[in-house]
Amino acid sequence: MRLDSKPVYRKVISPWYDSEPLCVSIIVLMAGVFLFACAGISVAGDHPVWSAYLWVPIILAILSAWVLFTTSLRLFRRMMDKRSDESRL
């Protein structure tokens, strides 16, 4: 008889870098980075000397928004999974 690879009684252990407190802190940090990048876009757009470097805060804003989106989506899915698990009991 083979052992079940996913037994019902075992709780899934998520790695430390995927824990809820760390995801929340990443969301807060990336929101700050996004606001910093928006300020950089504003400053670089106002001064013609720095307009050549406008691409740096734009890329920073895009990347921080992407991390914000994916981490928020991960937390949302985890909350929905918890809610569906609780409703089954």
PyRosetta script that sets phi, psi and omega in degrees:
from pyrosetta import init, pose_from_sequence

init()
pose = pose_from_sequence("MRLDSKPVYRKVISPWYDSEPLCVSIIVLMAGVFLFACAGISVAGDHPVWSAYLWVPIILAILSAWVLFTTSLRLFRRMMDKRSDESRL")
pose.set_psi(1, 129.8)
pose.set_omega(1, -179.2)
pose.set_phi(2, -84.6)
pose.set_psi(2, 150.1)
pose.set_omega(2, 177.1)
pose.set_phi(3, -80.1)
pose.set_psi(3, 144.2)
pose.set_omega(3, 178.0)
pose.set_phi(4, -72.3)
pose.set_psi(4, 128.5)
pose.set_omega(4, -177.7)
pose.set_phi(5, -72.5)
pose.set_psi(5, -24.4)
pose.set_omega(5, 178.7)
pose.set_phi(6, -128.7)
pose.set_psi(6, 79.1)
pose.set_omega(6, -179.8)
pose.set_phi(7, -68.5)
pose.set_psi(7, 153.2)
pose.set_omega(7, -174.6)
pose.set_phi(8, -71.5)
pose.set_psi(8, -33.5)
pose.set_omega(8, -172.9)
pose.set_phi(9, -80.1)
pose.set_psi(9, -10.1)
pose.set_omega(9, -179.0)
pose.set_phi(10, -88.8)
pose.set_psi(10, 138.6)
pose.set_omega(10, 176.1)
pose.set_phi(11, -90.7)
pose.set_psi(11, 138.0)
pose.set_omega(11, 179.5)
pose.set_phi(12, -71.6)
pose.set_psi(12, 127.8)
pose.set_omega(12, 179.9)
pose.set_phi(13, -97.9)
pose.set_psi(13, 115.6)
pose.set_omega(13, 178.3)
pose.set_phi(14, -88.2)
pose.set_psi(14, 148.9)
pose.set_omega(14, 179.8)
pose.set_phi(15, -67.3)
pose.set_psi(15, 162.3)
pose.set_omega(15, -175.2)
pose.set_phi(16, -62.9)
pose.set_psi(16, -31.6)
pose.set_omega(16, -177.8)
pose.set_phi(17, -78.3)
pose.set_psi(17, -3.5)
pose.set_omega(17, 177.9)
pose.set_phi(18, -116.3)
pose.set_psi(18, 22.2)
pose.set_omega(18, -179.9)
pose.set_phi(19, -79.9)
pose.set_psi(19, 158.6)
pose.set_omega(19, -177.5)
pose.set_phi(20, -63.8)
pose.set_psi(20, -43.3)
pose.set_omega(20, 178.8)
pose.set_phi(21, -63.0)
pose.set_psi(21, -35.8)
pose.set_omega(21, 178.7)
pose.set_phi(22, -70.7)
pose.set_psi(22, -37.6)
pose.set_omega(22, 177.3)
pose.set_phi(23, -64.1)
pose.set_psi(23, -40.2)
pose.set_omega(23, 178.0)
pose.set_phi(24, -65.3)
pose.set_psi(24, -41.2)
pose.set_omega(24, 179.0)
pose.set_phi(25, -67.8)
pose.set_psi(25, -33.4)
pose.set_omega(25, 175.5)
pose.set_phi(26, -65.7)
pose.set_psi(26, -40.3)
pose.set_omega(26, 178.9)
pose.set_phi(27, -62.8)
pose.set_psi(27, -43.9)
pose.set_omega(27, 179.5)
pose.set_phi(28, -65.2)
pose.set_psi(28, -43.6)
pose.set_omega(28, 179.8)
pose.set_phi(29, -63.7)
pose.set_psi(29, -43.5)
pose.set_omega(29, -179.2)
pose.set_phi(30, -70.0)
pose.set_psi(30, -29.4)
pose.set_omega(30, 174.3)
pose.set_phi(31, -65.1)
pose.set_psi(31, -40.6)
pose.set_omega(31, 175.9)
pose.set_phi(32, -64.8)
pose.set_psi(32, -41.5)
pose.set_omega(32, 178.3)
pose.set_phi(33, -65.1)
pose.set_psi(33, -38.7)
pose.set_omega(33, 178.4)
pose.set_phi(34, -64.1)
pose.set_psi(34, -42.9)
pose.set_omega(34, 177.5)
pose.set_phi(35, -64.9)
pose.set_psi(35, -38.9)
pose.set_omega(35, 176.8)
pose.set_phi(36, -62.6)
pose.set_psi(36, -40.7)
pose.set_omega(36, 178.8)
pose.set_phi(37, -67.7)
pose.set_psi(37, -37.3)
pose.set_omega(37, 177.0)
pose.set_phi(38, -64.7)
pose.set_psi(38, -38.6)
pose.set_omega(38, 175.5)
pose.set_phi(39, -65.0)
pose.set_psi(39, -38.3)
pose.set_omega(39, 177.4)
pose.set_phi(40, -65.2)
pose.set_psi(40, -37.7)
pose.set_omega(40, 177.0)
pose.set_phi(41, -65.4)
pose.set_psi(41, -40.9)
pose.set_omega(41, 179.2)
pose.set_phi(42, -63.8)
pose.set_psi(42, -46.1)
pose.set_omega(42, -178.7)
pose.set_phi(43, -68.3)
pose.set_psi(43, -44.2)
pose.set_omega(43, -178.7)
pose.set_phi(44, -68.0)
pose.set_psi(44, -29.2)
pose.set_omega(44, 177.9)
pose.set_phi(45, -75.5)
pose.set_psi(45, -27.5)
pose.set_omega(45, -178.6)
pose.set_phi(46, -79.5)
pose.set_psi(46, -29.8)
pose.set_omega(46, -176.5)
pose.set_phi(47, -105.3)
pose.set_psi(47, 120.4)
pose.set_omega(47, -177.6)
pose.set_phi(48, -64.8)
pose.set_psi(48, -24.2)
pose.set_omega(48, 179.5)
pose.set_phi(49, -66.9)
pose.set_psi(49, -35.2)
pose.set_omega(49, -175.8)
pose.set_phi(50, -96.9)
pose.set_psi(50, 3.0)
pose.set_omega(50, -177.3)
pose.set_phi(51, -66.5)
pose.set_psi(51, -22.5)
pose.set_omega(51, 177.7)
pose.set_phi(52, -70.1)
pose.set_psi(52, -21.9)
pose.set_omega(52, -178.6)
pose.set_phi(53, -102.3)
pose.set_psi(53, 18.4)
pose.set_omega(53, -179.4)
pose.set_phi(54, -65.2)
pose.set_psi(54, -23.7)
pose.set_omega(54, -178.4)
pose.set_phi(55, -66.1)
pose.set_psi(55, -27.8)
pose.set_omega(55, -177.7)
pose.set_phi(56, -65.8)
pose.set_psi(56, -54.5)
pose.set_omega(56, 178.5)
pose.set_phi(57, -67.8)
pose.set_psi(57, -25.9)
pose.set_omega(57, 177.0)
pose.set_phi(58, -66.1)
pose.set_psi(58, -46.5)
pose.set_omega(58, 178.0)
pose.set_phi(59, -64.4)
pose.set_psi(59, -39.7)
pose.set_omega(59, 178.3)
pose.set_phi(60, -61.9)
pose.set_psi(60, -41.1)
pose.set_omega(60, 178.8)
pose.set_phi(61, -67.1)
pose.set_psi(61, -41.5)
pose.set_omega(61, 179.7)
pose.set_phi(62, -64.4)
pose.set_psi(62, -46.3)
pose.set_omega(62, -178.3)
pose.set_phi(63, -66.8)
pose.set_psi(63, -41.2)
pose.set_omega(63, 179.3)
pose.set_phi(64, -68.6)
pose.set_psi(64, -35.3)
pose.set_omega(64, 176.6)
pose.set_phi(65, -66.4)
pose.set_psi(65, -36.8)
pose.set_omega(65, 178.8)
pose.set_phi(66, -65.8)
pose.set_psi(66, -44.6)
pose.set_omega(66, 178.5)
pose.set_phi(67, -65.0)
pose.set_psi(67, -41.0)
pose.set_omega(67, 176.8)
pose.set_phi(68, -58.9)
pose.set_psi(68, -46.6)
pose.set_omega(68, -178.6)
pose.set_phi(69, -64.1)
pose.set_psi(69, -49.0)
pose.set_omega(69, -176.4)
pose.set_phi(70, -67.5)
pose.set_psi(70, -37.7)
pose.set_omega(70, 179.3)
pose.set_phi(71, -70.3)
pose.set_psi(71, -39.9)
pose.set_omega(71, 176.9)
pose.set_phi(72, -64.2)
pose.set_psi(72, -40.2)
pose.set_omega(72, 177.6)
pose.set_phi(73, -63.7)
pose.set_psi(73, -40.7)
pose.set_omega(73, 177.9)
pose.set_phi(74, -62.2)
pose.set_psi(74, -44.2)
pose.set_omega(74, 178.5)
pose.set_phi(75, -66.5)
pose.set_psi(75, -39.3)
pose.set_omega(75, 179.3)
pose.set_phi(76, -62.9)
pose.set_psi(76, -45.2)
pose.set_omega(76, 178.2)
pose.set_phi(77, -63.2)
pose.set_psi(77, -40.0)
pose.set_omega(77, 178.9)
pose.set_phi(78, -64.0)
pose.set_psi(78, -40.4)
pose.set_omega(78, 177.9)
pose.set_phi(79, -64.8)
pose.set_psi(79, -39.7)
pose.set_omega(79, 178.7)
pose.set_phi(80, -67.5)
pose.set_psi(80, -37.4)
pose.set_omega(80, 177.4)
pose.set_phi(81, -65.0)
pose.set_psi(81, -41.8)
pose.set_omega(81, 177.7)
pose.set_phi(82, -63.2)
pose.set_psi(82, -42.0)
pose.set_omega(82, -178.9)
pose.set_phi(83, -65.8)
pose.set_psi(83, -40.1)
pose.set_omega(83, 178.9)
pose.set_phi(84, -70.4)
pose.set_psi(84, -33.7)
pose.set_omega(84, 176.1)
pose.set_phi(85, -67.2)
pose.set_psi(85, -38.1)
pose.set_omega(85, 179.8)
pose.set_phi(86, -70.9)
pose.set_psi(86, -32.2)
pose.set_omega(86, -178.9)
pose.set_phi(87, -74.0)
pose.set_psi(87, -24.3)
pose.set_omega(87, 178.2)
pose.set_phi(88, -71.5)
pose.set_psi(88, -28.8)
pose.set_omega(88, -178.0)
pose.set_phi(89, -79.8)
pose.dump_pdb("model.pdb")
